[in-house]
């Protein structure tokens, strides 16, 4: 059973990031200046490592050691590509791939093929008014991205494979399939990508689709995806039973216990309905408030990302239970997904991270290690 973990590569200075955050700035500014929105709210976040630069091999080497020691097998990098070129790729190409201890774990790519809008301290209800970059969901864009990965990533000895195939996850899989003309047309484009892999002397791709419901999983299987998963679990995956009865409004604070129950329901529902293996997901937490305006009072007056619900009173023990539940689900699934996905290693501005901080220390890494080590089928975390 492999443990994959989302890696968010936005913690270094890069050209497109400077256009968003300002010259020489990164999202660390939003981490540092975040404010608590209610009593007991764990903001701002302070990592014990300070501000690791994910394009610095020395900093990434420290992260690799922490992750490998906790039983993480694979960093699944959010990989951005738009207008014919990669974005924020320095984290992988200068950081991980130059780290002296990179052989301790694998990496893979999740094409984060979504439009990037201004969600950083903008007013509620206006977060989609300005786009930083947009995606073309067409044959040329997809195949150009594949060609770049063939040249720069897929052949690396550290690249993660599933059953001997190069693992590539697609975030907006449904949007890509629609843009390619539907499942039948998508299969033809995917076949062309496989041909390019063969010409490069590489194994075939294992294509994995991010989905949020069984119906989309069925459609992605029809398009030729080999597996499905989900990027995370969030409060907007709660059903309407958690609407406040007295007001009819959506709740905005949730306990970790509620969050754990949601994980079990969310994963089991998609796993049962997905025709191809579904890789269960575990979110460490959810709190995008560092991306919200500092003067905006909580509860939010408008629910639109990043102004969404927050998980409070997070517990490493509850997180460990979610990991064990995901491992059991993956092991019992006759379609044999062979892995779980953890969100995330470093989604600091969404409140989902495993890196040690001044409040929790390394408690979440220890909880992950214990959960995986106590699972007999996990080859990567046996004591």
Secondary structure, DSSP 8 states (H G I E B T S, - for coil): -EEEEEE---SS--HHHHHHH-TT--THHHHHH----STT---S--BTT-S--TT-HHHHHHHHHHHHHTT--EEEEEEEEETTEEESTHIIIIIGGG-TTGGGSEEEEEE--S-EE--SS--TT-TTSSEEE----SHHHHHHHHHHHHHHTTTSTTB-EETTEEEEEETTHHHHHHHHTSHHHHHHHHHHHHHHHHHTT---EEEEEE-SSHHHHHHHHHHT-SEEE-S---GGGS-GGGB-TTT--B--EEEHHHHHHHHHHHHHHHHHH-SSEEEEEEES---GGGGS-TT--SS-SS-BTTB--EEES--HHHHHHHHHHHHHHHHH-TT---EEEEE-SEEGGGTEE-S-BTTTBTHHHHHHHHHHHT-TT-GGG--
